Amino acid sequence: MALVYSGLSNWTDESRLDFYLDAVASNDVLPFVRQYGQVITGVKADTIKLPKLSTSVTIADGAACFTDIDGNNDSTISQSSITLSKGLVRDQICVHGLEDYYTAQGLTLGQNYTGLGAFEAGIMQSVAGEVGKAIGSAMWTGSTNFITSGWTDLIYAATFGTSNVGTSTPTSGGSAGTDAAGVYNICTSLLNAAIADVDFASEIISGNAVIVMSPQEFLFLQQNYNKLNGGNTLVPGLDTLNAGTFAAINFPGTRVPVVTQNFLTGTGTIILSRRGNFVAALDLESDFTNVVMGLDQYEENIWWKFRFKAGVGFRDLSGNSIKYWGPAT
């Protein structure tokens, strides 16, 4: 039986039927990708190719007439790829087991159960939350069976050179806020590294880039900024964080938004990327939230399942599009 009891005794005075559910991180990945990257749906194949166009232009001396139209200027079409994986979460519950404890109070009358009674909503809410957490975690940091290489895995596996700006664990900046590992200072280092590249710099200036970090690092950002400025929060965006709002802000002095992602927590990774670079490829987005339930062929066990297919990747995994702070490999 898939329903496990922990610390319950048979029929004591346990009259409450509402569950206190575990705290579960919400899956904030798809909203992030939809706003700052790209979500591709309807993908049935195991691999999807993403086209990329790059062009080289060289200005020649135009003092005389040319005799050869080929000026050695090329437009190159290339591809990056995303490998998709199928995921499956399923289980079954024998409802008769609920009769042995206070949970019997929430069951329907009779012995031919077609549902979990008063507990069905709570159990399914908990299941859906845990499934969403597992999917979101896999999309960022990979898993054993589903999306084995998340976005951070792909970044760590790439050969970046100077794109890895630092590796130490992000902090609030030390007592004076001046430590290099302070999150405000890290963001400054990432922007300095990107803006030294003439092409990346144009994306920074136009706001066509994004800094992404965990909620933990977002709080460190506010703390680091306060320490550097003697407690004077002069930036409106950081004032909203002081007021308890983890909304996206523009990094001070730039048009580059700073956004949070739950599943970067614990990785120590802060990423500066061009917009549109993060890509999630799916079959059907509603598969991620649509739990299917039913009775087995004997009408004894209640079964439920999720089936989904997804993969993640980048349009351009190079220093021209990404700078990051985190593990070198």
C-alpha angles and dihedrals in degrees: 000000000000097000109091122198119209123192097345125137128204112274109335121149098291102140101156114106099182117095126226098220126214117260106259127185111244118239102248095163103099095048088052094049092044091055102036104020136016134283116203116192135185094050113154099164122088091236131037125193122219115205121227128190124202127175133196122206127187121183113223131199105277098190094109136036114271124232098193120056092199104096095177091250111141137198109203124198114200137160142227119198140216122207114212126210132199118234129198130186118178144149143156135227128208102219093203089073089067090068094072096068141034086288088082087080091068097051126102120249120272134034099268101086119191096175145012095264118216092354098057096088094048095046093047092046090053092046092049092049093050092046091051090049092050092049094048092047091050092050091056106029105014131238140227100261107009123054094348091192115047126186094277091049090053091049094049091048094052125093102241108157108190092006089088096077097181143345108202121112111271115248141173089270103265126268094315096031092240100111113120090232092060108117095234088051091047091054089050090051092049092050092046090052093048097044090054086069108079094216097043089045091063090055091050093050093048093047091244092137138072137209113215127191141149122276087251092058091043088060090047087053091059092044093048091050092050092051092050092050100040095253094307107131099199096165114086092214092057090047088061088055089051086055091056100263118133092193122143114274133188111250107253112274095012142075091233113117121224111215135178133233120191096214096058087072110120096015096092088220124140116180133200110194141162113259115261092030098106110076130187117191117199140169098218122351094209089062086076094062105025112097114195117212135183149138123273120246091271093049089235108106128049108223130191134183147175122208122186143153126210147142137185135215147141133263090219123010098189139103089261089069108023138045119174145178114217144072114352092221 
